[in-house]
Amino acid sequence: MPQAAPSKAALEPGNQNDPGPYHEGGDVLLDGEDIYVGISGKASDRNGAAWLAGFFGPGYRVHPLVRES
């Protein structure tokens, strides 16, 4: 994965303007070919989940789990 360098704005809850990708290993749960990625607004983001899907390829399904406020 590309080196993460989050901006200060990326740490603000609900910010969708920071391009990422950001991915933190603790946000991931594996279940066979299904990979669940927690998106809380503090670490992993949707771009990180998309990167993970591209890394693993079509044999796996990545499910972003978005925290609701």
Backbone bond lengths (Angstrom), bond angles and torsions (degrees), N, CA, C in turn:
res aa  C-N    CA-C-N  psi(-1)  N-CA   C-N-CA  omega(-1)  CA-C   N-CA-C  phi
1 M - - - 1.434 - - 1.520 108.23 -
2 P 1.328 117.35 145.13 1.470 120.21 176.01 1.525 111.20 -58.78
3 Q 1.317 115.80 148.41 1.460 121.08 178.26 1.521 110.24 -59.90
4 A 1.315 116.76 126.92 1.464 121.63 178.93 1.526 110.18 -79.27
5 A 1.300 115.68 137.27 1.457 122.23 175.74 1.524 107.21 -142.42
6 P 1.353 117.15 69.15 1.465 119.04 -175.55 1.518 112.32 -63.90
7 S 1.299 114.22 142.29 1.458 119.42 175.42 1.528 108.87 -80.34
8 K 1.300 116.72 167.53 1.461 121.18 177.04 1.526 110.36 -59.18
9 A 1.341 116.51 -36.86 1.467 121.20 179.94 1.526 111.25 -64.47
10 A 1.328 117.56 -28.98 1.461 120.56 -179.15 1.525 111.74 -64.42
11 L 1.312 116.67 -23.51 1.461 120.75 -178.71 1.522 112.89 -83.40
12 E 1.340 117.06 -7.53 1.457 120.73 178.86 1.524 109.67 -79.88
13 P 1.342 118.69 129.34 1.457 121.16 -178.83 1.529 112.11 -54.49
14 G 1.325 116.04 136.41 1.450 121.39 175.63 1.515 115.64 80.22
15 N 1.335 118.36 0.26 1.458 120.49 -179.09 1.525 109.64 -71.39
16 Q 1.320 116.89 121.36 1.461 121.55 178.34 1.526 111.55 -110.71
17 N 1.332 117.95 8.39 1.460 121.22 -174.58 1.519 113.95 -91.34
18 D 1.310 118.67 -15.79 1.453 121.40 -179.23 1.528 108.15 -83.25
19 P 1.323 119.31 124.42 1.457 121.51 -168.97 1.521 116.72 -71.03
20 G 1.327 118.60 -19.72 1.452 118.23 -178.55 1.527 111.03 62.62
21 P 1.296 122.23 -151.66 1.452 124.97 1.78 1.524 111.42 -78.97
22 Y 1.308 114.96 148.08 1.455 121.72 175.43 1.513 108.14 -125.41
23 H 1.313 114.31 137.25 1.455 119.33 -178.62 1.517 108.37 -148.93
24 E 1.306 115.85 125.70 1.462 121.64 177.68 1.522 107.71 -115.52
25 G 1.312 116.99 126.82 1.460 121.81 -175.50 1.519 114.54 -54.72
26 G 1.329 117.55 -32.18 1.460 120.85 -179.60 1.518 113.58 -70.80
27 D 1.324 117.31 -9.54 1.467 121.63 179.47 1.525 112.17 -90.71
28 V 1.325 118.14 6.56 1.463 121.83 -171.53 1.521 111.19 -114.67
29 L 1.331 114.92 137.32 1.464 122.62 174.72 1.517 107.28 -127.68
30 L 1.335 116.68 125.92 1.458 121.77 -179.79 1.514 110.22 -100.30
31 D 1.341 115.65 137.61 1.465 122.49 176.41 1.526 107.32 -143.19
32 G 1.312 116.81 84.85 1.459 120.74 -175.96 1.513 110.50 63.51
33 E 1.328 116.36 -122.66 1.467 121.17 179.10 1.524 112.41 -88.24
34 D 1.327 117.22 1.04 1.467 121.20 177.32 1.524 109.17 -98.95
35 I 1.324 115.33 130.71 1.461 122.21 179.34 1.524 107.39 -121.82
36 Y 1.315 116.58 120.06 1.462 122.16 -179.40 1.525 108.61 -102.82
37 V 1.334 115.64 130.70 1.463 121.26 -178.64 1.520 108.80 -121.91
38 G 1.326 116.52 117.80 1.461 121.28 177.39 1.516 110.80 -74.23
39 I 1.329 116.08 127.32 1.469 122.67 178.73 1.526 106.94 -115.35
40 S 1.335 116.55 100.15 1.456 120.19 -176.15 1.517 113.01 -105.56
41 G 1.325 116.78 -10.90 1.459 119.97 -175.47 1.513 112.51 92.34
42 K 1.327 117.68 1.74 1.462 120.89 -179.08 1.526 112.76 -111.53
43 A 1.323 118.34 -25.62 1.467 119.93 -177.91 1.523 109.52 -141.31
44 S 1.327 118.01 -94.34 1.465 120.19 -178.56 1.524 110.47 -61.77
45 D 1.342 115.09 143.57 1.462 119.32 178.73 1.529 109.44 -129.18
46 R 1.329 116.01 177.81 1.472 120.51 -178.26 1.529 111.49 -61.68
47 N 1.314 116.97 -36.34 1.465 119.43 177.87 1.523 111.18 -65.93
48 G 1.317 116.39 -34.76 1.465 120.21 175.83 1.520 111.25 -66.64
49 A 1.338 117.32 -40.12 1.461 121.37 177.21 1.530 110.06 -64.81
50 A 1.327 117.02 -40.39 1.468 120.87 178.21 1.527 110.53 -64.65
51 W 1.316 117.03 -40.52 1.461 120.61 177.37 1.525 109.61 -60.97
52 L 1.340 116.66 -44.37 1.460 121.53 -179.97 1.526 110.70 -60.53
53 A 1.330 117.63 -41.88 1.460 121.59 178.44 1.529 110.64 -61.43
54 G 1.316 116.89 -42.14 1.455 120.27 177.85 1.518 112.42 -67.14
55 F 1.320 116.43 -35.54 1.459 121.07 179.63 1.519 111.20 -65.22
56 F 1.336 117.08 -44.83 1.461 120.60 -177.85 1.518 112.64 -81.53
57 G 1.313 118.44 -27.88 1.456 121.49 176.16 1.519 113.72 86.61
58 P 1.350 115.50 -172.57 1.465 121.01 -170.68 1.528 115.14 -69.85
59 G 1.300 119.42 -12.96 1.464 120.97 179.02 1.516 113.38 -76.00
60 Y 1.333 117.21 -7.41 1.459 122.02 -177.67 1.523 109.91 -125.22
61 R 1.313 115.93 154.17 1.466 122.25 176.82 1.527 108.28 -118.03
62 V 1.326 116.09 122.64 1.460 121.01 178.42 1.525 108.02 -101.40
63 H 1.341 115.46 126.94 1.466 122.44 -178.54 1.524 108.98 -115.31
64 P 1.345 118.76 105.26 1.463 119.67 173.75 1.538 109.37 -71.23
65 L 1.305 116.34 129.88 1.474 122.01 177.59 1.519 107.73 -108.03
66 V 1.307 116.27 109.49 1.463 121.09 -173.70 1.519 109.86 -94.28
67 R 1.309 114.64 129.53 1.465 121.66 177.40 1.516 109.31 -71.90
68 E 1.323 115.81 128.56 1.459 119.69 177.15 1.511 109.50 -94.09
69 S 1.321 115.86 140.98 1.467 120.68 -178.12 1.512 111.20 -79.35
